[in-house]
């Protein structure tokens, strides 16, 4: 199963983007769906995740600005980002986990200009 992200791009500070992630096959018994990001020279960090049962959590740096949603039936996960800041610039990765495996996308670049 491959994950494919889309929706990244270049946006001015204060702008918005919506990232989408789709799986090209069925993933059953999903335990978590998440978005991570990695900025140049920094470690990959968890941005937002949905845990089986509906619990949602966010990194402190994006609380109130980012919203993660999912459509489990379609194996899709979204990240709505508003009030973007230059420090949000990074490659954003989709991640879906089931009981046996952790799936990752190739990443989509988000660049926020000041």
C-alpha positions in Angstrom: 0.0 0.0 0.0 1.3 3.4 -1.0 0.3 6.7 0.6 0.2 9.8 -1.6 0.1 13.3 -0.3 -1.1 16.3 -2.2 -1.9 20.0 -1.6 1.4 21.4 -0.6 2.8 24.5 -2.2 4.0 28.0 -1.7 1.9 30.4 0.4 2.4 33.7 2.1 2.4 34.0 5.8 -1.2 34.1 7.1 -2.4 32.0 4.2 -4.0 28.6 4.2 -3.4 25.2 2.7 -5.2 21.8 2.8 -3.2 18.7 2.6 -4.7 15.4 1.5 -3.4 11.9 1.8 -4.8 8.9 0.1 -3.9 5.2 0.2 -3.9 3.2 -3.0 -5.1 0.1 -1.3 -7.2 -0.9 1.7 -5.7 -0.6 5.2 -7.8 -2.4 7.8 -7.8 -2.1 11.5 -6.3 1.4 11.4 -4.9 2.4 14.8 -3.6 5.9 14.0 -3.6 8.4 11.2 -1.2 11.3 11.4 0.7 14.1 9.8 4.4 14.7 10.6 6.8 17.3 9.2 10.5 17.8 8.8 12.1 21.1 8.3 15.6 21.5 6.9 18.2 20.5 9.5 15.6 19.4 12.0 14.2 16.1 13.2 10.8 14.9 11.9 8.1 15.9 14.3 4.5 14.8 14.9 2.1 17.6 13.9 -1.3 16.0 14.4 -2.8 12.6 14.9 -6.1 10.8 15.1 -6.2 7.7 17.3 -8.7 4.9 16.8 -11.7 5.9 18.7 -11.5 9.5 17.6 -9.0 11.1 20.0 -7.2 13.9 18.3 -4.0 15.6 19.4 -1.8 18.4 18.0 1.7 19.7 18.5 1.6 22.8 20.7 3.0 24.9 17.8 0.0 24.2 15.6 -2.9 24.1 18.1 -5.7 26.4 17.0 -4.3 26.7 13.4 -4.3 23.1 12.1 -7.1 20.6 11.9 -6.7 16.9 11.1 -9.7 15.0 9.8 -10.1 11.6 8.2 -12.3 9.4 6.2 -11.5 5.9 7.3 -13.8 4.3 4.8 -11.8 5.8 2.0 -8.4 5.5 3.9 -7.9 9.3 3.5 -6.6 11.8 6.0 -6.5 15.6 5.7 -4.7 18.5 7.3 -6.3 21.9 7.1 -3.8 24.6 7.9 -4.6 28.3 8.5 -2.7 31.3 9.7 0.5 29.7 8.3 3.8 31.0 9.5 7.3 30.8 8.0 8.3 28.3 10.7 5.7 25.9 9.3 7.9 25.5 6.2 8.7 21.8 6.0 8.1 18.6 4.1 4.8 17.2 5.4 4.4 13.4 5.6 1.3 11.3 6.0 1.4 8.3 8.2 -1.2 5.5 8.8 -0.6 2.7 11.1 -2.5 -0.6 11.6 -1.7 -3.4 14.0 1.1 -4.7 11.9 2.6 -1.9 9.8 3.4 1.8 9.6 2.8 3.3 6.2 4.4 6.6 5.1 4.0 8.8 2.1 6.8 10.5 0.2 6.0 13.9 1.5 4.7 17.2 0.2 6.6 20.4 0.5 4.9 23.4 2.2 6.8 26.7 2.0 5.5 29.8 3.8 7.0 33.1 2.7 7.3 36.0 5.1 
